[in-house]
Amino acid sequence: MTIRVEGGASYESLFISYTEKARRLTFTLAVVALAGKMARVDGPVCREELNAFARLFPVPLEDQSGARRLFESVCATASGFESHARQIVMLYASQPDVLDGVLEILFAIAIADGPLHETERAFLDRVSVIFGRPDKAFGTSRVSHGDDPYRVLGIARAASPEEIKGAYRRLLREHHPDLLAGRGVSEDSLHVADRTMASINAAFDHIMRERGLR
């Protein structure tokens, strides 16, 4: 027998609605915590990392104050991130697209302040293993299977280290989402800029490592 409450909704439907809201809130808080750990792993958290997270994972207005406090508290240390990653897996183990989306957010935070650092790469690799996505490609591996890194930076293969760095700085000025946001571009354009910056940072990282310059 289905018991109905005022308004015609069943207790079963109300319970399902409540549990789904609880799951989404738990997921939101776990992603916020994991993102805070990601931002902290290479040193002090910078504005670019905060902005990248805010663009790619907008938190509902009613949850923003709690999410901000959580982000700030977990940024004190990068340790303990595995528990947040496992919590996300428990919630969405059957939805790999959700897990891949979280990994993309973490990668965007990692490269928001420049090329991927070894500590950030290790963090991403560990989370991808916990997510059951160990083959997920980050940084230099993206370049090796995609565009020519020299073409991405618009430089010749014989370019000097100074020319490489100069091209990288120029592309930062042209494509960095934070600079574009200050010019009032659309949200869609900012998302495109995030992906473009991922390619630019990965290309720069690849070339510098290839030449033994980092």
NUDO-212195 format. One record per residue: residue number from 1; residue in three letters; y, x, z of N, C-alpha, C in turn. Coordinates in Angstrom, 3 decimals. Each point is the difference from the previous one (the first is absolute). Layout:
<recs>
<NUM,"ALA",<Y,X,Z>,<Y,X,Z>,<Y,X,Z>>,
...
</recs>
This chain:
<recs>
<1,"MET",<-1.191,0.843,0.000>,<1.191,-0.843,0.000>,<1.249,0.884,0.000>>,
<2,"THR",<0.949,-0.328,-0.846>,<1.267,0.738,-0.062>,<1.040,-0.719,0.843>>,
<3,"ILE",<0.537,0.698,0.977>,<1.025,-0.572,0.864>,<1.362,0.314,-0.580>>,
<4,"ARG",<0.828,-1.022,-0.110>,<1.316,0.186,-0.582>,<1.090,-0.147,1.060>>,
<5,"VAL",<1.054,0.727,-0.198>,<1.144,-0.050,0.913>,<1.139,-0.723,-0.689>>,
<6,"GLU",<1.087,-0.148,0.727>,<1.155,-0.701,-0.556>,<0.474,0.688,-1.280>>,
<7,"GLY",<0.221,-0.782,-1.041>,<0.417,0.555,-1.277>,<-1.141,0.089,-0.981>>,
<8,"GLY",<-1.237,-0.256,0.459>,<-1.133,-0.031,-0.899>,<-0.761,1.297,-0.137>>,
<9,"ALA",<0.499,1.092,0.564>,<-0.701,1.276,-0.111>,<-1.169,0.044,0.964>>,
<10,"SER",<-1.094,0.640,-0.439>,<-1.164,0.129,0.871>,<0.158,1.222,0.892>>,
<11,"TYR",<-0.738,-0.019,1.141>,<0.019,1.176,0.864>,<-0.541,1.216,-0.738>>,
<12,"GLU",<-0.990,-0.247,-0.874>,<-0.574,1.104,-0.759>,<1.053,0.666,-0.880>>,
<13,"SER",<0.798,-0.816,-0.701>,<1.015,0.569,-0.886>,<1.092,0.710,0.788>>,
<14,"LEU",<0.347,-0.554,1.170>,<1.000,0.654,0.838>,<-0.524,1.343,0.510>>,
<15,"PHE",<-1.277,0.048,0.359>,<-0.598,1.240,0.498>,<-0.014,1.057,-1.097>>,
<16,"ILE",<-0.389,-0.419,-1.220>,<-0.031,0.933,-1.120>,<1.405,0.531,-0.281>>,
<17,"SER",<0.990,-0.907,0.030>,<1.376,0.411,-0.235>,<0.460,0.989,1.060>>,
<18,"TYR",<-0.347,-0.271,1.261>,<0.400,0.883,1.090>,<-0.653,1.363,-0.121>>,
<19,"THR",<-1.304,0.024,-0.270>,<-0.701,1.279,-0.088>,<0.487,0.824,-1.186>>,
<20,"GLU",<0.358,-0.660,-1.097>,<0.518,0.732,-1.159>,<1.362,0.606,0.319>>,
<21,"LYS",<0.844,-0.748,0.711>,<1.293,0.552,0.398>,<-0.184,1.185,0.944>>,
<22,"ALA",<-0.964,-0.134,0.913>,<-0.261,1.092,0.933>,<-0.499,1.238,-0.736>>,
<23,"ARG",<-0.851,-0.227,-1.019>,<-0.516,1.131,-0.777>,<1.129,0.701,-0.746>>,
<24,"ARG",<0.890,-0.784,-0.582>,<1.106,0.595,-0.749>,<0.937,0.781,0.907>>,
<25,"LEU",<0.249,-0.534,1.200>,<0.867,0.704,0.942>,<-0.654,1.306,0.448>>,
<26,"THR",<-1.299,-0.055,0.292>,<-0.727,1.208,0.403>,<0.049,1.039,-1.109>>,
<27,"PHE",<-0.181,-0.453,-1.233>,<0.055,0.898,-1.156>,<1.388,0.621,-0.124>>,
<28,"THR",<1.026,-0.824,0.121>,<1.375,0.500,-0.107>,<0.275,1.084,1.026>>,
<29,"LEU",<-0.371,-0.245,1.238>,<0.259,0.967,1.067>,<-0.805,1.282,-0.201>>,
<30,"ALA",<-1.229,-0.128,-0.500>,<-0.825,1.177,-0.254>,<0.582,0.848,-1.121>>,
<31,"VAL",<0.497,-0.650,-1.051>,<0.619,0.736,-1.112>,<1.288,0.671,0.459>>,
<32,"VAL",<0.799,-0.707,0.797>,<1.235,0.590,0.526>,<-0.321,1.244,0.825>>,
<33,"ALA",<-1.008,-0.091,0.856>,<-0.379,1.139,0.838>,<-0.510,1.162,-0.844>>,
<34,"LEU",<-0.852,-0.304,-0.975>,<-0.552,1.049,-0.851>,<1.108,0.666,-0.822>>,
<35,"ALA",<0.951,-0.791,-0.471>,<1.124,0.544,-0.767>,<0.861,0.912,0.876>>,
<36,"GLY",<0.203,-0.396,1.252>,<0.761,0.846,0.917>,<-0.671,1.341,0.225>>,
<37,"LYS",<-1.328,-0.017,0.129>,<-0.758,1.247,0.160>,<0.115,0.857,-1.265>>,
<38,"MET",<-0.055,-0.657,-1.158>,<0.132,0.728,-1.264>,<1.344,0.695,-0.100>>,
<39,"ALA",<1.046,-0.719,0.380>,<1.348,0.565,-0.070>,<0.157,1.194,0.946>>,
<40,"ARG",<-0.730,-0.014,1.098>,<0.154,1.044,1.033>,<-0.841,1.240,-0.258>>,
<41,"VAL",<-1.034,-0.098,-0.825>,<-1.000,1.058,-0.081>,<0.564,1.326,-0.509>>,
<42,"ASP",<1.075,-0.030,-0.802>,<0.562,1.248,-0.524>,<1.260,0.430,0.740>>,
<43,"GLY",<0.292,-0.653,1.118>,<1.180,0.361,0.771>,<0.828,-1.221,0.351>>,
<44,"PRO",<1.253,0.186,0.405>,<0.854,-1.135,0.366>,<0.114,-1.022,-1.126>>,
<45,"VAL",<0.048,-1.269,0.370>,<0.108,-1.079,-0.978>,<1.404,-0.012,-0.600>>,
<46,"CYS",<0.081,-0.120,-1.330>,<1.305,-0.006,-0.664>,<0.318,-1.379,-0.569>>,
<47,"ARG",<1.246,-0.182,-0.360>,<0.466,-1.284,-0.509>,<-0.733,-0.404,-1.278>>,
<48,"GLU",<-0.282,0.975,-0.876>,<-0.677,-0.303,-1.259>,<-1.377,-0.619,0.239>>,
<49,"GLU",<-0.699,0.487,1.019>,<-1.325,-0.545,0.309>,<0.109,-1.431,0.521>>,
<50,"LEU",<0.980,-0.233,0.850>,<0.223,-1.352,0.525>,<0.343,-0.971,-1.127>>,
<51,"ASN",<0.858,0.437,-0.913>,<0.410,-0.862,-1.101>,<-1.160,-0.312,-0.940>>,
<52,"ALA",<-0.837,1.003,-0.263>,<-1.149,-0.220,-0.878>,<-0.922,-1.052,0.591>>,
<53,"PHE",<-0.254,0.076,1.299>,<-0.871,-0.980,0.639>,<0.619,-1.393,-0.043>>,
<54,"ALA",<1.292,-0.086,0.279>,<0.676,-1.304,0.010>,<-0.043,-0.653,-1.376>>,
<55,"ARG",<0.112,0.802,-1.049>,<-0.039,-0.557,-1.354>,<-1.392,-0.516,-0.365>>,
<56,"LEU",<-1.013,0.769,0.355>,<-1.349,-0.297,-0.467>,<-0.773,-0.943,0.914>>,
<57,"PHE",<0.435,-0.140,1.247>,<-0.716,-0.877,0.931>,<1.004,-0.795,0.815>>,
<58,"PRO",<0.672,-0.970,-0.631>,<0.977,-0.812,0.732>,<-0.673,-0.850,1.070>>,
<59,"VAL",<0.496,0.072,1.215>,<-0.560,-0.737,1.135>,<0.743,-1.325,0.150>>,
<60,"PRO",<-0.721,-1.111,0.265>,<0.668,-1.297,0.197>,<1.099,0.105,1.048>>,
<61,"LEU",<1.078,-0.744,-0.199>,<1.174,0.092,0.867>,<-0.349,-0.162,1.470>>,
<62,"GLU",<-0.892,-0.952,0.308>,<-0.322,-0.264,1.407>,<-0.767,1.140,0.661>>,
<63,"ASP",<-0.575,0.888,-0.806>,<-0.781,1.114,0.546>,<0.738,1.329,-0.070>>,
<64,"GLN",<1.210,0.012,-0.556>,<0.667,1.264,-0.275>,<0.361,0.790,1.251>>,
<65,"SER",<0.475,-0.668,1.035>,<0.412,0.733,1.202>,<-1.203,0.663,0.666>>,
<66,"GLY",<-1.113,-0.731,0.086>,<-1.205,0.574,0.592>,<-0.557,1.121,-0.845>>,
<67,"ALA",<0.040,-0.170,-1.321>,<-0.498,1.037,-0.902>,<0.832,1.266,0.111>>,
<68,"ARG",<1.321,-0.156,0.121>,<0.881,1.158,0.114>,<-0.284,0.768,1.290>>,
<69,"ARG",<-0.189,-0.730,1.102>,<-0.308,0.666,1.271>,<-1.341,0.732,-0.083>>,
<70,"LEU",<-0.973,-0.628,-0.644>,<-1.313,0.631,-0.139>,<0.106,1.262,-0.849>>,
<71,"PHE",<0.706,-0.085,-1.121>,<0.161,1.158,-0.889>,<0.622,1.167,0.761>>,
<72,"GLU",<1.055,-0.290,0.747>,<0.692,1.059,0.739>,<-0.886,0.610,1.080>>,
<73,"SER",<-0.823,-0.833,0.644>,<-0.843,0.514,1.082>,<-1.131,0.876,-0.532>>,
<74,"VAL",<-0.618,-0.393,-1.106>,<-1.126,0.788,-0.511>,<0.468,1.283,-0.666>>,
<75,"CYS",<1.276,0.072,-0.376>,<0.514,1.198,-0.659>,<0.086,1.202,0.932>>,
<76,"ALA",<-0.223,-0.211,1.277>,<0.068,1.107,0.949>,<-1.067,1.042,-0.294>>,
<77,"THR",<-1.117,-0.431,-0.571>,<-1.093,0.909,-0.332>,<-0.800,-0.568,-1.165>>,
<78,"ALA",<-0.635,0.908,-0.745>,<-0.826,-0.449,-1.139>,<-1.444,-0.232,0.420>>,
<79,"SER",<-0.353,0.398,1.200>,<-1.389,-0.137,0.441>,<-0.347,-1.465,0.253>>,
<80,"GLY",<-1.287,-0.314,-0.111>,<-0.467,-1.351,0.270>,<0.088,-0.943,-1.178>>,
<81,"PHE",<0.316,0.512,-1.186>,<0.169,-0.890,-1.152>,<-1.313,-0.620,-0.454>>,
<82,"GLU",<-1.131,0.678,0.300>,<-1.295,-0.515,-0.469>,<-0.298,-1.399,0.521>>,
<83,"SER",<0.402,-0.294,1.237>,<-0.301,-1.314,0.571>,<0.723,-1.110,-0.760>>,
<84,"HIS",<1.217,0.265,-0.452>,<0.733,-0.995,-0.777>,<-0.645,-0.189,-1.371>>,
<85,"ALA",<-0.471,1.089,-0.591>,<-0.669,-0.096,-1.293>,<-1.286,-0.816,0.123>>,
<86,"ARG",<-0.750,0.223,1.068>,<-1.250,-0.747,0.190>,<0.260,-1.482,0.237>>,
<87,"GLN",<1.096,-0.293,0.672>,<0.354,-1.405,0.239>,<0.274,-0.711,-1.322>>,
<88,"ILE",<0.688,0.681,-0.906>,<0.280,-0.584,-1.315>,<-1.294,-0.231,-0.767>>,
<89,"VAL",<-0.931,0.940,0.092>,<-1.292,-0.153,-0.676>,<-0.755,-1.201,0.549>>,
<90,"MET",<0.028,-0.180,1.302>,<-0.687,-1.142,0.610>,<0.539,-1.322,-0.540>>,
<91,"LEU",<1.292,-0.034,-0.295>,<0.630,-1.234,-0.467>,<-0.229,-0.248,-1.486>>,
<92,"TYR",<-0.044,1.083,-0.796>,<-0.030,-0.166,-1.454>,<-1.054,0.875,-0.680>>,
<93,"ALA",<-1.125,0.187,0.645>,<-1.054,0.836,-0.570>,<-0.493,-0.530,-1.340>>,
<94,"SER",<0.036,-1.317,-0.177>,<-0.498,-0.603,-1.239>,<1.057,-0.103,-1.088>>,
<95,"GLN",<1.208,0.521,0.265>,<1.086,-0.081,-0.977>,<0.567,1.397,-0.272>>,
<96,"PRO",<-0.692,0.772,-0.843>,<0.446,1.381,-0.274>,<1.392,0.083,-0.596>>,
<97,"ASP",<0.453,-1.056,-0.683>,<1.351,0.039,-0.559>,<1.054,0.055,1.100>>,
<98,"VAL",<-0.279,-0.670,1.135>,<0.918,0.054,1.139>,<0.028,1.416,0.581>>,
<99,"LEU",<-1.176,0.592,0.140>,<-0.095,1.357,0.540>,<0.693,0.996,-0.924>>,
<100,"ASP",<-0.189,-0.155,-1.303>,<0.681,0.886,-0.946>,<1.511,-0.181,0.077>>,
<101,"GLY",<0.441,-1.231,0.239>,<1.428,-0.253,0.143>,<0.588,0.731,1.199>>,
<102,"VAL",<-0.747,0.021,1.101>,<0.456,0.727,1.190>,<0.075,1.498,-0.294>>,
<103,"LEU",<-1.009,0.525,-0.691>,<0.004,1.417,-0.358>,<1.190,0.350,-0.885>>,
<104,"GLU",<0.364,-0.893,-0.911>,<1.161,0.237,-0.859>,<1.291,0.027,0.818>>,
<105,"ILE",<0.091,-0.872,0.999>,<1.173,0.003,0.876>,<0.093,1.322,0.759>>,
<106,"LEU",<-1.130,0.448,0.539>,<-0.020,1.259,0.742>,<0.379,1.170,-0.893>>,
<107,"PHE",<-0.501,-0.010,-1.237>,<0.336,1.075,-0.933>,<1.494,0.000,-0.306>>,
<108,"ALA",<0.580,-1.189,-0.189>,<1.429,-0.093,-0.288>,<0.826,0.550,1.162>>,
<109,"ILE",<-0.430,-0.267,1.230>,<0.698,0.538,1.171>,<-0.114,1.519,0.019>>,
<110,"ALA",<-1.192,0.502,-0.324>,<-0.243,1.438,0.045>,<0.888,0.766,-0.965>>,
<111,"ILE",<0.228,-0.549,-1.195>,<0.782,0.736,-1.000>,<1.464,-0.435,-0.025>>,
<112,"ALA",<0.399,-0.869,0.923>,<1.392,-0.480,0.016>,<0.986,1.125,0.264>>,
<113,"ASP",<-0.418,0.998,0.777>,<0.900,1.100,0.342>,<-0.337,1.283,-0.757>>,
<114,"GLY",<-0.804,-0.117,-1.049>,<-0.340,1.177,-0.794>,<-1.476,0.053,-0.328>>,
<115,"PRO",<-0.447,1.087,-0.636>,<-1.411,0.125,-0.376>,<-0.935,-0.117,1.199>>,
<116,"LEU",<-1.232,-0.350,-0.272>,<-1.005,-0.213,1.031>,<-0.298,1.296,0.750>>,
<117,"HIS",<0.066,-0.061,1.327>,<-0.362,1.147,0.834>,<-1.494,-0.037,0.322>>,
<118,"GLU",<-0.521,1.150,0.406>,<-1.433,0.066,0.307>,<-0.375,-0.950,1.144>>,
<119,"THR",<0.865,-0.123,0.993>,<-0.300,-0.899,1.115>,<-0.030,-1.457,-0.475>>,
<120,"GLU",<0.880,-0.329,-0.938>,<0.021,-1.350,-0.550>,<-1.227,-0.258,-0.867>>,
<121,"ARG",<-0.377,1.003,-0.770>,<-1.192,-0.136,-0.838>,<-1.242,-0.221,0.860>>,
<122,"ALA",<-0.112,0.767,1.104>,<-1.141,-0.140,0.898>,<-0.015,-1.392,0.640>>,
<123,"PHE",<1.169,-0.490,0.375>,<0.129,-1.339,0.586>,<-0.495,-1.050,-0.991>>,
<124,"LEU",<0.482,0.070,-1.234>,<-0.385,-0.963,-1.029>,<-1.491,0.080,-0.310>>,
<125,"ASP",<-0.518,1.217,-0.062>,<-1.429,0.157,-0.278>,<-0.844,-0.628,1.105>>,
<126,"ARG",<0.416,0.184,1.246>,<-0.749,-0.550,1.125>,<0.036,-1.526,-0.005>>,
<127,"VAL",<1.178,-0.571,-0.246>,<0.112,-1.463,-0.047>,<-0.829,-0.562,-1.148>>,
<128,"SER",<0.017,0.669,-1.143>,<-0.766,-0.492,-1.146>,<-1.495,0.010,0.299>>,
<129,"VAL",<-0.461,0.967,0.776>,<-1.411,0.035,0.404>,<-0.314,-1.162,0.940>>,
<130,"ILE",<0.864,-0.228,0.974>,<-0.184,-1.118,0.932>,<-0.019,-1.320,-0.760>>,
<131,"PHE",<0.843,-0.106,-1.031>,<0.069,-1.218,-0.809>,<-1.193,-0.150,-0.946>>,
<132,"GLY",<-0.830,1.031,-0.060>,<-1.107,-0.049,-0.949>,<0.451,0.218,-1.424>>,
<133,"ARG",<1.139,0.688,-0.164>,<0.571,0.276,-1.319>,<0.202,1.507,-0.152>>,
<134,"PRO",<-1.050,0.812,0.213>,<0.168,1.463,0.029>,<0.415,0.612,-1.329>>,
<135,"ASP",<-0.166,-0.728,-1.094>,<0.357,0.541,-1.316>,<1.433,-0.315,-0.390>>,
<136,"LYS",<0.754,-0.637,0.909>,<1.395,-0.327,-0.296>,<0.775,1.291,-0.242>>,
<137,"ALA",<0.739,0.059,-1.106>,<0.691,1.231,-0.391>,<1.436,0.012,0.500>>,
<138,"PHE",<0.423,1.156,0.531>,<1.372,0.164,0.463>,<0.557,1.321,-0.520>>,
<139,"GLY",<1.300,0.003,-0.192>,<0.692,1.240,-0.316>,<-0.472,0.693,-1.251>>,
<140,"THR",<-0.414,1.274,0.130>,<-0.313,0.821,-1.157>,<-1.154,-0.567,-0.800>>,
<141,"SER",<-0.939,-0.685,0.654>,<-1.125,-0.563,-0.734>,<0.471,-1.082,-0.961>>,
<142,"ARG",<1.095,-0.662,0.330>,<0.546,-1.011,-0.905>,<0.507,0.665,-1.277>>,
<143,"VAL",<0.618,1.148,0.145>,<0.543,0.671,-1.160>,<-1.107,0.547,-0.884>>,
<144,"SER",<-1.048,0.566,0.615>,<-1.049,0.635,-0.774>,<-0.719,-0.987,-0.899>>,
<145,"HIS",<0.044,-1.272,0.337>,<-0.650,-1.016,-0.806>,<1.002,-0.840,-0.783>>,
<146,"GLY",<1.259,0.375,0.042>,<1.010,-0.828,-0.650>,<0.929,0.824,-0.855>>,
<147,"ASP",<1.302,-0.166,0.200>,<0.986,0.640,-0.847>,<0.081,1.503,0.257>>,
<148,"ASP",<0.438,0.716,-1.008>,<0.279,1.426,0.125>,<1.153,0.153,0.991>>,
<149,"PRO",<-0.184,0.743,1.091>,<1.065,0.110,1.009>,<1.281,0.609,-0.551>>,
<150,"TYR",<-0.122,0.909,-0.988>,<1.202,0.591,-0.595>,<0.767,-1.044,-0.810>>,
<151,"ARG",<-0.746,-0.896,-0.644>,<0.652,-1.067,-0.753>,<0.696,-0.974,0.952>>,
<152,"VAL",<-0.653,-0.275,1.150>,<0.604,-0.909,0.979>,<1.348,0.531,0.464>>,
<153,"LEU",<0.083,1.308,0.232>,<1.256,0.597,0.461>,<0.945,0.331,-1.154>>,
<154,"GLY",<-0.492,-0.098,-1.231>,<0.854,0.279,-1.158>,<0.343,1.461,-0.153>>,
<155,"ILE",<-0.970,0.882,0.279>,<0.246,1.443,-0.084>,<-1.081,0.666,-0.846>>,
<156,"ALA",<0.295,1.218,-0.449>,<-0.973,0.774,-0.772>,<-0.992,0.658,0.944>>,
<157,"ARG",<-1.168,0.345,-0.528>,<-1.011,0.658,0.828>,<0.441,1.386,0.458>>,
<158,"ALA",<0.944,0.586,-0.729>,<0.496,1.325,0.375>,<1.208,-0.086,0.935>>,
<159,"ALA",<0.317,-1.184,0.493>,<1.176,-0.179,0.867>,<-0.099,0.879,1.238>>,
<160,"SER",<1.134,0.521,0.408>,<0.052,0.831,1.207>,<-0.051,-0.881,1.241>>,
<161,"PRO",<-0.309,0.589,1.161>,<0.007,-0.788,1.240>,<1.340,-0.700,0.235>>,
<162,"GLU",<1.094,0.665,-0.352>,<1.320,-0.613,0.184>,<0.172,-1.206,-0.913>>,
<163,"GLU",<-0.504,0.109,-1.239>,<0.090,-1.116,-0.935>,<-0.859,-1.172,0.450>>,
<164,"ILE",<-1.166,0.306,0.553>,<-0.891,-1.055,0.505>,<0.679,-0.764,1.128>>,
<165,"LYS",<0.539,0.738,0.948>,<0.655,-0.633,1.139>,<1.251,-0.760,-0.435>>,
<166,"GLY",<0.728,0.542,-0.973>,<1.189,-0.678,-0.487>,<-0.344,-1.324,-0.673>>,
<167,"ALA",<-1.081,0.003,-0.803>,<-0.435,-1.232,-0.656>,<-0.445,-1.025,1.031>>,
<168,"TYR",<-0.682,0.475,1.025>,<-0.464,-0.901,1.053>,<1.179,-0.645,0.726>>,
<169,"ARG",<1.002,0.803,0.346>,<1.171,-0.544,0.695>,<0.754,-1.002,-0.886>>,
<170,"ARG",<0.084,0.286,-1.293>,<0.685,-0.917,-0.912>,<-0.721,-1.343,-0.070>>,
<171,"LEU",<-1.328,0.038,-0.079>,<-0.774,-1.239,-0.058>,<0.099,-0.778,1.302>>,
<172,"LEU",<0.108,0.715,1.112>,<0.202,-0.680,1.285>,<1.296,-0.797,-0.026>>,
<173,"ARG",<1.048,0.621,-0.508>,<1.291,-0.695,-0.053>,<-0.049,-1.217,-0.913>>,
<174,"GLU",<-0.815,0.072,-1.031>,<-0.072,-1.091,-0.973>,<-0.913,-1.141,0.429>>,
<175,"HIS",<-1.046,0.322,0.769>,<-1.041,-1.003,0.230>,<-0.288,-0.321,1.461>>,
<176,"HIS",<0.611,0.704,0.944>,<-0.365,-0.254,1.395>,<0.398,-1.425,0.388>>,
<177,"PRO",<-0.951,-0.784,0.535>,<0.279,-1.404,0.342>,<1.184,-0.190,0.942>>,
<178,"ASP",<0.171,0.893,0.959>,<1.108,-0.166,0.943>,<1.347,0.124,-0.707>>,
<179,"LEU",<0.096,0.929,-0.943>,<1.248,0.143,-0.747>,<0.233,-1.200,-0.909>>,
<180,"LEU",<-1.081,-0.500,-0.600>,<0.123,-1.166,-0.869>,<0.378,-1.245,0.798>>,
<181,"ALA",<-0.554,-0.107,1.224>,<0.320,-1.152,0.843>,<1.493,-0.046,0.295>>,
<182,"GLY",<0.604,1.182,0.169>,<1.432,0.062,0.249>,<0.835,-0.434,-1.186>>,
<183,"ARG",<-0.623,-0.014,-1.179>,<0.702,-0.439,-1.207>,<-0.236,-1.477,-0.286>>,
<184,"GLY",<-0.754,-0.665,0.877>,<-0.194,-1.431,-0.128>,<-1.018,-0.430,-1.036>>,
<185,"VAL",<-0.995,0.848,-0.304>,<-1.011,-0.392,-0.991>,<-0.933,-1.038,0.610>>,
<186,"SER",<-0.773,-0.675,-0.853>,<-0.871,-1.079,0.449>,<-1.219,0.520,0.748>>,
<187,"GLU",<-0.679,-0.908,0.732>,<-1.213,0.367,0.733>,<-1.087,0.467,-0.961>>,
<188,"ASP",<-0.112,-0.659,-1.143>,<-1.008,0.410,-0.986>,<0.264,1.426,-0.472>>,
<189,"SER",<1.249,0.329,-0.195>,<0.352,1.354,-0.438>,<-0.323,1.033,1.081>>,
<190,"LEU",<0.155,-0.384,1.260>,<-0.328,0.911,1.098>,<-1.497,0.258,0.072>>,
<191,"HIS",<-0.803,-1.019,-0.272>,<-1.446,0.190,-0.008>,<-0.405,0.933,-1.136>>,
<192,"VAL",<0.638,-0.144,-1.159>,<-0.263,0.901,-1.116>,<0.408,1.425,0.394>>,
<193,"ALA",<1.130,0.130,0.679>,<0.477,1.319,0.429>,<-0.973,0.648,0.973>>,
<194,"ASP",<-0.614,-0.789,0.884>,<-1.001,0.547,0.920>,<-1.148,0.628,-0.766>>,
<195,"ARG",<-0.479,-0.701,-1.036>,<-1.120,0.523,-0.792>,<0.429,1.237,-0.793>>,
<196,"THR",<1.228,-0.030,-0.536>,<0.508,1.143,-0.741>,<0.111,1.226,0.894>>,
<197,"MET",<0.513,-0.200,1.220>,<0.133,1.117,0.927>,<-1.359,0.561,0.402>>,
<198,"ALA",<-1.007,-0.860,0.076>,<-1.347,0.481,0.311>,<-0.464,0.967,-1.084>>,
<199,"SER",<0.251,-0.337,-1.257>,<-0.386,0.864,-1.116>,<0.792,1.300,0.011>>,
<200,"ILE",<1.304,-0.090,0.267>,<0.851,1.192,0.021>,<-0.416,0.948,1.117>>,
<201,"ASN",<-0.208,-0.537,1.192>,<-0.399,0.829,1.130>,<-1.362,0.635,-0.229>>,
<202,"ALA",<-0.932,-0.782,-0.559>,<-1.338,0.529,-0.263>,<0.056,1.104,-1.050>>,
<203,"ALA",<0.832,-0.182,-1.034>,<0.126,1.010,-1.050>,<0.592,1.296,0.562>>,
<204,"PHE",<1.060,-0.123,0.796>,<0.623,1.176,0.611>,<-0.987,0.718,0.912>>,
<205,"ASP",<-0.719,-0.763,0.811>,<-0.992,0.562,0.909>,<-1.080,0.746,-0.782>>,
<206,"HIS",<-0.463,-0.587,-1.096>,<-1.056,0.596,-0.819>,<0.453,1.343,-0.578>>,
<207,"ILE",<1.198,0.030,-0.572>,<0.500,1.224,-0.623>,<0.207,1.102,1.034>>,
<208,"MET",<0.594,-0.354,1.124>,<0.264,1.008,1.034>,<-1.294,0.581,0.554>>,
<209,"ARG",<-1.012,-0.837,0.173>,<-1.292,0.493,0.493>,<-0.700,0.844,-1.069>>,
<210,"GLU",<0.084,-0.458,-1.234>,<-0.629,0.714,-1.108>,<0.546,1.414,-0.115>>,
<211,"ARG",<1.275,0.163,0.293>,<0.658,1.306,-0.099>,<-0.024,0.793,1.303>>,
<212,"GLY",<-0.606,-0.580,1.034>,<-0.067,0.684,1.277>,<1.335,0.103,0.705>>,
<213,"LEU",<0.868,-0.991,-0.258>,<1.341,0.008,0.587>,<0.113,-0.844,1.254>>,
<214,"ARG",<-1.121,-0.596,0.446>,<0.018,-0.768,1.249>,<-1.384,0.012,0.637>>,
</recs>
